[in-house]
Amino acid sequence: MIAKQAPDLLRFAIEHGYQLRFIEQMPLDAQHGWSRTEMVTADEIEASLRPYFDLTPDPSPRAGAPAETFLVDGGPAKVGIIASVTRPFCGDCDRTRLTADGQIRNCLFATEESDLRSALRGGADDEDIAERWRKAMWIKRAGHGIDDPNFLQPARGMSAIGG
């Protein structure tokens, strides 16, 4: 369904000066009903746009950004595709999250979190907080492992993680 609507969504975004980003459905649903077979992939999103738009890779560095961006019809308009399932970018990811309940998540797909709330409430100084954050990052895995048969979906859904 979304693949059919993608060109219209992109036209609307461009006409109103927005940069649209499409994101593959990720296994972060509260119901734990995610199925790779039902998701719209980055390739399908691109294929739905290409008959209507000339998409060229954005020459700007991606850095740690989750979206792969494309210039639309030569620019300046851009469209982004976040393909965390079919084109993992884990090796370049520099994102972390602080949840609403004070937990550090070093990856959206992490099954463990590092507690920062107790340190903050306990009067920790800036250096202690920074050290806790560094320790949380040092244990970050090299990849999310969605393609691994033993992949476990995080207990918390995206709405509980913050995003």
Phi, psi and omega in degrees: 000307182298325180298326178289329183270349185305313180299319179294321178296318180293319177301314179301313181300314181297315181299332182256009176077023179260153170258116182274141173231131174261146179227134175295145176296132183250157180284064180229027180276143183298331182277351183055039180255009183303138176222125180301328183292341182258355183277154173268121185276166176301319179299320179292322178297311178301315181299328180284337181269325188300328177294342185249338186223148171271114181252122176238142180306136178293126180286347178293145179297139179285329184054229181262011183294143180286335184269134167275122185253152180230142171284136179262122180051042177087356178092175007281350180298145179228157171227143179244149174230123177260108187247059186292343180266308186270341178225067185304141180240027185307319183297336180255357185289132176236025185266144170222166178226144170250115183287165181298337179259019170083026179254139176270128175246118181274357176199143177302328184266008179297144176261355177233153178230160178249129184283121175250336183302313183296323178293316180297316180288336180273004177084024180300146178275174184302320181294320178295319179296316178298319179295318177298319180295316179300316180299322178296324180285326181296336180264009179296134179286160181289339180199165183279337174075023181301328180279353179283132179301338180267010180303132176247127177290138178303148181296323181272136175282171183302322182294332179275337178282319182112094180167000000 
